[in-house]
Amino acid sequence: MARREFVVAAAILLDAQGRVLLVGNDWQGFGQVRWTLPGGVVERGESTLDALRREVREETGLELTTIEHLAYAVHVEDQRRNDRAVSFAFLAGYDGLLNPRDPDGFIVEARFVPVDEVERIIPIPPLRQPLAHYLRDRVPGRFYSYAGWDGRGLKSVE
């Protein structure tokens, strides 16, 4: 299997009640919805921030008005899929009405959820832990590394 490498941009969008926007992603098309931040793969020739704006617009219908700061970065080595992903999550401001309309057809729902539900809703540690830490502590710029991820567990976590 050929090795795949991805750069991903994701947005942390909070509403007036402090809830975080998550999207229900059925990216494999098997009805197994996984909740994630809105965002996606940075395409060739595209900047990370341009990809962030595009992905948020595509998946939620919202327009980013500000990008406040880099909340955290995550590096995952997925042994099972032979993938490497580096993702960047940015705290951002937005405008518009929530209207998920993903052109790829993977986003089936978008909703704001209370921060204390994030750990229950997002089961995958590389997606859940950095977001939960950021929402709890609001310390920007942390880096997380998941080496040896095999879809079930980790060999090491920083």
C-alpha positions, 0 to 999 in steps of 0.5 A: 500500500502506498504511503499517503500524507495529508495536511489538514485545517480545522476550525474551532467555532464557538457560539454565544453560549460557548458551545463548539461546532461539530460536523457529523462526517460519514466520510467512508459512506457506510453510515458510521458518522464521526463527529469532528471539527469542520475542516479538511485536507489542504489541496495542492497549491492551496494555503492552509488558511485558504483551505480552512475558509473553503472547508468551513464554507463547504461543510457548514455554510458559514464564512470565517470573519477572523482567524484568532490563533492556532489553537493546536497542531496534531501529528498522527502516524497511522500504521493501519492505513500507512498514513501520515497526517498533520492537522492544524486547528484554528480558533476563528470567528464566523458569520452566516447561517448554519447550513451544511451542504458538503459538495463531497456528500460526507457531512450529514449534520452540523451542530453546536454542542456543549463543551462538556460533551466533546469527550463523549461525542468524539471517540478517536483520541487524536481528534478528541484529546487535543480539542478537549484540552484546548476547550478546557484550558484555552492555551493556544499553540500546543503540539500533539504527536500520536506515533503508532496509531493503529485505529485502536490504540497508541504506542506513544502520546505527547 
